[in-house]
Amino acid sequence: MARLSRDHVLIPVFAVVLLAVLGVVGLAVWNARDRGDGAAPVGLETSFDPLAATRAEILAAFDGYIRASVEANRRGDPYYDGLALYTDGVLRLQIAQSIMTHNDNGRYYLGELKSEATVESIDMDADPPTATISACIDATDYHLVYREDNSPVPGAATGMRYKAEAIATMNTDGRWLIVASAAHRDQAC
């Protein structure tokens, strides 16, 4: 009669344990999926944002709008090319009008604007696709001054942090452009 070695017994035991572990993990994944509650076993990644790249494009457009506005203001150029890259419609006209008014009065904004923005919603089914953005604008280093000597304009609002909202739409070439923006200077952030 043939004797079984210890190795011949351990291999089937190991295989049974491995199958049991895989079965438990598979059952946990299956149950989480069936519950529909998004629960998953610890260690399994379940979050996926199919619009992550779109959100990044929208935030890049908003950041570009802020930077282009600051640069156009600094230059005193209401037709600054950077504005056309990130803004459209009435918003671009409002920025240009503001710059022309400041130019007529020998004023401009000195310093930098910073923003922390979030895409609140995206409607890809709208025509054109539309997104809303909320932001905290940091204007603590952005002041209205006279162009000739950079002295502060009396009565001008001092730098602060405030909430803002914006609307972006997708252009026919696939770029996101900021088409409306509202500052809520009475709402600190």
Buried (B, 14 or more C-beta within 10 A) or exposed (E): EEEEEEEEEEEEEEEEEEEEEEEEEEEBBEEBEEEEEEEBBEEEEEEEEEEEEBBEBBBEBBBBBBBBBBBBBBEBBBEBEBBEBBBBEEBBEEBBEBBBEBBEEEBBBBBBBBBEBEBEEBEEEEEBBBBBBBBBBBBBEBBBBBBEEEEEBEEEEEBEBBBBBBBBBBBEEEBBBBBBBEBEEEEEB
